[in-house]
Amino acid sequence: MIRDRKGTAAIEFALASPFFLALLIGLVDVGFGAYESMQVQNAAEAGALYAAKYGFSSAGISAAVANALGAGSGVSASPAPVEFCGCPSTSGVTSASCTSTCANGNSPGTYVQVDAALPYQAILSFPGLPIPATLTGQSVVRID
């Protein structure tokens, strides 16, 4: 005897669609998070470019970071920009006294470190998926 199979596909779709919808929302959320993370890094670099062009001004750098993504974006220079003396090394810039001498015999340069932060709210929270609550970016530039 042949059984009637009408409606089987609809039932299978109804059972599988919540899983696929959750997967789609998760992928979109991760994509938004990755995009916003890049935007936060761009904001930190905008602050560093401001420092390279105009010199160290904590208020000016903070404004450049905040304005990099447009008004109301929520990005901020946090912690505040820092000016320091340092020597270049293979692992980055090593802090040094401004009156000291670097390992290569040169005097230390003046650097500015700009940090940017943006609170991130996930579309849905998935248990076991560690998405940071705050996205951060950092940029260091030599100004002298």
Sine and cosine of phi, psi and omega as CSV:
sin_phi,cos_phi,sin_psi,cos_psi,sin_omega,cos_omega
0.00,0.00,0.74,-0.68,-0.02,-1.00
-1.00,0.00,0.80,-0.60,0.00,-1.00
-1.00,0.04,0.47,-0.88,0.03,-1.00
-0.98,0.20,0.81,-0.58,-0.06,-1.00
-0.95,-0.32,0.22,0.97,0.02,-1.00
-0.91,0.41,0.71,-0.71,0.04,-1.00
1.00,-0.01,-0.09,1.00,-0.01,-1.00
-0.90,0.44,-0.69,0.73,-0.01,-1.00
-0.90,0.44,-0.61,0.79,0.01,-1.00
-0.91,0.41,-0.63,0.77,0.02,-1.00
-0.93,0.38,-0.68,0.74,0.04,-1.00
-0.89,0.46,-0.66,0.75,0.04,-1.00
-0.89,0.46,-0.68,0.73,0.00,-1.00
-0.90,0.44,-0.56,0.83,0.02,-1.00
-0.97,0.23,-0.57,0.82,-0.07,-1.00
-1.00,0.01,-0.41,0.91,-0.12,-0.99
-0.89,0.45,-0.61,0.80,0.05,-1.00
-0.87,0.49,-0.63,0.78,0.04,-1.00
-0.89,0.45,-0.73,0.68,-0.01,-1.00
-0.92,0.38,-0.56,0.83,0.05,-1.00
-0.92,0.40,-0.68,0.74,0.05,-1.00
-0.90,0.44,-0.65,0.76,0.04,-1.00
-0.90,0.45,-0.67,0.74,0.02,-1.00
-0.90,0.43,-0.70,0.72,0.01,-1.00
-0.90,0.45,-0.65,0.76,0.05,-1.00
-0.88,0.47,-0.68,0.74,0.02,-1.00
-0.91,0.41,-0.65,0.76,0.04,-1.00
-0.90,0.44,-0.66,0.75,0.00,-1.00
-0.90,0.44,-0.70,0.72,0.04,-1.00
-0.90,0.44,-0.62,0.78,0.05,-1.00
-0.89,0.45,-0.71,0.71,0.06,-1.00
-0.88,0.48,-0.66,0.75,0.01,-1.00
-0.89,0.46,-0.69,0.73,0.02,-1.00
-0.90,0.43,-0.66,0.75,0.02,-1.00
-0.90,0.44,-0.72,0.69,0.00,-1.00
-0.92,0.40,-0.54,0.84,0.07,-1.00
-0.89,0.46,-0.67,0.75,0.06,-1.00
-0.91,0.41,-0.61,0.79,0.01,-1.00
-0.91,0.41,-0.61,0.79,0.03,-1.00
-0.91,0.42,-0.66,0.75,0.06,-1.00
-0.89,0.45,-0.64,0.77,0.06,-1.00
-0.89,0.46,-0.60,0.80,0.04,-1.00
-0.91,0.41,-0.65,0.76,0.05,-1.00
-0.90,0.44,-0.64,0.77,0.02,-1.00
-0.93,0.37,-0.54,0.84,0.07,-1.00
-0.90,0.44,-0.64,0.77,0.07,-1.00
-0.90,0.43,-0.64,0.77,0.03,-1.00
-0.92,0.40,-0.63,0.78,0.05,-1.00
-0.90,0.43,-0.61,0.79,0.08,-1.00
-0.87,0.50,-0.71,0.70,-0.01,-1.00
-0.90,0.43,-0.63,0.78,0.00,-1.00
-0.91,0.41,-0.57,0.82,-0.05,-1.00
-0.99,0.10,-0.66,0.75,-0.13,-0.99
-0.93,-0.37,-0.07,1.00,-0.06,-1.00
1.00,0.03,-0.01,-1.00,-0.07,-1.00
-0.98,0.20,0.85,-0.52,0.14,-0.99
-0.53,-0.85,0.96,-0.29,-0.07,-1.00
-0.83,0.55,-0.68,0.73,-0.01,-1.00
-0.92,0.39,-0.67,0.75,0.00,-1.00
-0.92,0.40,-0.66,0.75,0.02,-1.00
-0.92,0.40,-0.69,0.72,0.02,-1.00
-0.88,0.47,-0.62,0.78,0.04,-1.00
-0.92,0.39,-0.63,0.77,0.03,-1.00
-0.90,0.44,-0.63,0.77,0.05,-1.00
-0.91,0.42,-0.74,0.67,-0.05,-1.00
-0.91,0.42,-0.57,0.82,-0.04,-1.00
-1.00,0.06,-0.15,0.99,-0.07,-1.00
-0.89,0.45,-0.56,0.83,-0.03,-1.00
-0.97,-0.25,0.07,1.00,0.00,-1.00
0.99,-0.14,0.32,-0.95,-0.03,-1.00
-0.91,0.41,0.64,-0.77,0.06,-1.00
0.99,0.17,0.16,0.99,-0.03,-1.00
-0.97,0.25,-0.42,0.91,0.02,-1.00
1.00,-0.01,-0.05,1.00,0.01,-1.00
-0.98,0.22,0.61,-0.80,0.00,-1.00
-0.61,-0.80,0.37,-0.93,0.08,-1.00
-0.99,0.13,1.00,-0.07,-0.07,-1.00
-0.67,-0.74,0.86,-0.52,-0.05,1.00
-0.93,0.37,0.13,-0.99,-0.06,-1.00
-0.87,0.50,0.48,-0.88,0.04,-1.00
-0.85,0.53,0.54,-0.84,-0.06,-1.00
-0.80,-0.60,0.71,-0.70,0.11,-0.99
-0.97,-0.23,0.73,-0.68,-0.02,-1.00
-0.48,-0.88,0.31,-0.95,0.08,-1.00
-0.99,-0.12,0.58,-0.82,-0.03,-1.00
-0.29,-0.96,0.19,-0.98,0.01,-1.00
-0.89,-0.47,0.70,-0.72,0.05,-1.00
-0.93,0.37,0.61,-0.80,0.05,-1.00
-0.60,-0.80,0.08,-1.00,-0.02,-1.00
-0.92,0.39,-0.37,0.93,0.00,-1.00
-0.98,-0.19,0.17,0.99,-0.01,-1.00
0.79,-0.61,-0.64,-0.77,-0.01,-1.00
-0.93,-0.36,0.81,-0.59,0.03,-1.00
-0.99,-0.14,0.81,-0.59,0.02,-1.00
-0.88,0.48,0.64,-0.77,0.02,-1.00
-0.52,-0.85,0.33,-0.94,0.09,-1.00
-0.93,0.38,0.62,-0.79,-0.04,-1.00
-0.90,0.43,-0.35,0.94,-0.03,-1.00
-0.99,-0.14,-0.03,1.00,-0.03,-1.00
-1.00,0.10,-0.06,-1.00,0.04,-1.00
-0.86,-0.51,0.67,-0.74,0.02,-1.00
-0.96,0.28,0.22,-0.98,-0.01,-1.00
-0.88,0.48,-0.49,0.87,0.00,-1.00
-1.00,0.09,0.03,1.00,0.04,-1.00
1.00,-0.07,-0.16,0.99,0.02,-1.00
-1.00,0.09,0.31,-0.95,0.07,-1.00
-0.99,0.13,0.46,-0.89,-0.03,-1.00
-0.89,0.45,0.52,-0.86,0.07,-1.00
-1.00,-0.06,0.23,-0.97,0.05,-1.00
-0.99,-0.15,0.80,-0.60,-0.05,-1.00
-0.85,-0.53,0.38,-0.92,0.10,-1.00
-0.81,-0.58,0.77,-0.64,0.08,-1.00
-0.96,-0.28,0.82,-0.57,-0.01,-1.00
-0.90,-0.44,0.81,-0.58,0.06,-1.00
-0.91,-0.41,0.63,-0.78,0.06,-1.00
-0.81,-0.59,0.55,-0.84,-0.01,-1.00
-0.65,-0.76,0.58,-0.81,0.03,-1.00
-0.62,-0.78,0.85,-0.52,0.08,-1.00
-0.90,0.44,0.69,-0.72,-0.04,-1.00
-0.88,-0.48,0.78,-0.62,0.04,-1.00
-0.91,-0.41,0.88,-0.47,0.01,-1.00
-0.94,0.33,0.46,-0.89,0.05,-1.00
-0.89,0.46,-0.78,0.62,0.09,-1.00
-0.76,-0.65,0.55,-0.83,0.07,-1.00
-1.00,-0.08,0.81,-0.59,0.03,-1.00
-0.96,-0.27,0.83,-0.56,0.03,-1.00
-0.90,0.44,0.70,-0.72,0.01,-1.00
1.00,0.01,-0.12,0.99,0.03,-1.00
-0.96,-0.29,0.99,-0.16,-0.10,-1.00
-0.98,0.21,0.99,-0.11,0.09,-1.00
-0.98,-0.21,0.81,-0.58,-0.05,-1.00
-0.90,0.44,0.53,-0.85,0.01,-1.00
-0.98,0.21,-0.37,0.93,0.01,-1.00
-0.73,-0.68,0.81,-0.59,0.07,-1.00
-1.00,0.00,0.66,-0.75,-0.05,-1.00
-0.77,-0.64,0.41,-0.91,0.10,-0.99
-0.60,-0.80,0.43,-0.90,-0.02,-1.00
-0.59,-0.81,0.61,-0.79,0.05,-1.00
-0.60,-0.80,0.64,-0.77,0.04,-1.00
-0.84,-0.55,0.72,-0.70,-0.01,-1.00
-0.68,-0.73,0.60,-0.80,0.06,-1.00
-1.00,0.04,0.78,-0.63,-0.01,-1.00
-0.94,-0.34,-0.15,0.99,0.03,-1.00
-0.51,-0.86,0.00,0.00,0.00,0.00
